[in-house]
Amino acid sequence: MPEMGALLLVTQTSTAPGELLNLALNAGAVAPEGCVLIAMLGTLLVDLIGEQTAARWAPPICYLGLGSALILLALQWDAPLEPSFLGAFLADKLAIAFRAVVALSTLLSLLISWRYAKQSGSPAGEYAAILLAATLGAMLLCGATDLVSVFVSLETLSVASYLLSGYMKTDARSSEAALKYLLVGSAAAAVFLYGASLLYGISGTTSLASIGISLSNSPTPLAALALVFILSTVAFKIAAVPFHQWTPDVYEGSPTPVVAFLSVGSKAAGFALALRLLVGCFGAFDTQWKLLFTVLAILSMTLGNVVALAQTSMKRMLAYSSIGQAGFVMIGLVCGTEDGFAAMVLYMAAYLFMNLGAFACVILFSIRTGSDRISDYAGLYQKDPLITLGLSLCLLSLGGIPPMIGFFGKIYLFFAGWADHQYLLVVVGLITSVISIYYYISVIKMMVVKEPKEASEVVKTYPPIQWSNVGMPSLRFALLGCVVFTAIGGILSNPLFQWANNTVIGTPLLQQAIAMSNHQSLG
Amino acid sequence: MTIATSTELICFLVLSTVIVLGSLGVVLLENIVYSAFMLGGVFMAVAGLYLLLNASFVAAAQVLVYVGAVNVLIIFAIMLVNKREELKPIKGLRLRRIVSGAVCIGLLVLLVRVAIITPWPLPGPIAIGEEATARIGEHLFTDYLLPFELASVLLLMAMIGAIVLARRDVYDSELLAGDDMKEGLIEQTPTPLLVDKSSP
């Protein structure tokens, strides 16, 4: 039905001049982003005064902005659902949940980064401002329902990430990481833009919902081409194999707090984008994109977890493990059932705490010793029990050992996959989980089992533990918070399950997709 | 055929010829400076096509962004890295050219085929011509307000980031201490946090 698009176009443009100006924008939905923006501007302003002032005032301003953003998000939870900016943004429960994950990941990465920035001699004020800009982009990306806003927020997130990964100018590896990320990311953005322009050409509108309607009315081969383009960009953002090549180098070269943000915040935004675009827009190409994502998930789980075995650098190992973890989350996406989506949301929330906890320990170790090689962790329990305990708990949780929170997240994902007859995915997931437990445990073994005389040189000359330096108390707070949540969250996971289920129930977009797939399986 | 349509046809033919020949020149010419200027010509001709389509705003944006910014930037880049260097001849160049030409022609055929078999929503809405700029402004401040405002954040952040990456780090403490600073030595070299222990 080609007339459909033309009809839409005509109705869109036939509004009288000036009529658009009288419609309500409902801009209150982006109030949390407003807080982040004000915090960003405040950070920039105090940074103008001077180095000392910025170091003193930037942290409280950031905490205030992100904290009030989180409170506003909580208040939005029960608010009636209305599209804002005439359909450019939708603050449904899915958006609120993912925006909360993004904001929380920024807050935790900021908490662990002050000491690191101070010690590596990079200015903290601009760092916080750029990180807040990335957060702004990622949060808007979670709720964007229009191709133009999707693209602009995606670019805000990406450009800020390039800048952050090259932030340590004196380190050649950081510059290399930034350059690689920039080149690959720009190519991905161009591909996305091409796909988006094809979609606009087919349907004559930039609103994702209208594009979805027009695609289901007239599925053309061109739409399949657009699907491939858009899917490759999404896969780049969530670092799915074979679009993962940038990940290890960028993770190794970038400053570690930035990696913490990239591995959680940026990835959560990528998954929200995947849900919006694939579930909301390509509902007509359900079987095609699910098949493609099955392949991506199997490749990610296998390659991510197998290659992680051979790594000697802690950051590289966590990079490959994050590729594998993204593969697990994709199982929920492929299911397309209520349990599948809820498991995705739950696992992202669990992943936030366990991964950031692991990164906090890695950063603390590198602040004290200046190393991130796995072999340098040998015998650490003698000198620093806190890092040993925290890292062990977080890694066990990432591997999926009960009673940590990661176990419940993973079991829910596999359960949802099994219930939806995705046997291949679940079996691959189980096998690669076992592989992942091996390399996580080998780090723990390195720290705990080695005798004092077998300890590495770095550990033998370990500095005395002190928490009084600038930025250390916040690092300790973040570390303890993440570790406690990872350990206790598993036992008290019932509210989390309910939260994830409510997210899915309160999101019309996902409910439609679930209803459609139920209808298909019955008919 | 009225005089208006024939003028339009002639303009279209001239512009298309310029675009096709110019793009071939960009790819095939040996001297990169000529290629860069050819690219500027192609951008201008594309802007002319937009004018023919009654899209004056897009044409103006094309001239400002592509000719004014992108192309000038390319020429700057060429000027900054103006190094004469004898490159080694690549083996099997003819074969490579044939293969890449075949790939490009294949892509072109694919795109043309898809463009022909796709049922485009034609005829589209009637062009509003001169009103377009006003209408675009209206849209920018209503349904595209969010991306429009976000773009300003993006630009602000990109500017700050560029300054951060490009500047030399001088700290207040050094200025206050009155250390002797030579112009060339201002660059700070703090030791990297992560020491690479693998290399002795």
Interface residues (C-beta under 8 A of the other chain):
Chain A: P2 E3 M4 G5 A6 L9 V10 T13 S14 P17 G18 L20 L21 L23 L25 V30 L37 M40 L44 G50 E51 Q52 S84 F85 L86 G87 A88 F89 Y116 Q119 S120 G121 P123 E126 A129 I130 A133 L136 G137 L140 A144 D146 V148 S149 F151 V152 S153 E155 T156 V159 A160 Y162 L163 G166 Y167 M168 K169 T170 D171 G201 I202 S203 G204 S218 T220 P221 L222 L225 S366 I367 G370 S371 D372 R373 D376
Chain B: V114 I117 T118 P119 W120 P121 L122 P123 G124 P125 I128 E131 A134 R135 E138 H139 F141 T142 D143 Y144 L145 L146 P147 L150 A151 V153 L154 L156 M157 A158 I160 G161 V164 L165 D169 Y171 D172 S173 Q188 T189 P190 P192 L193 L194 V195 K197 S198
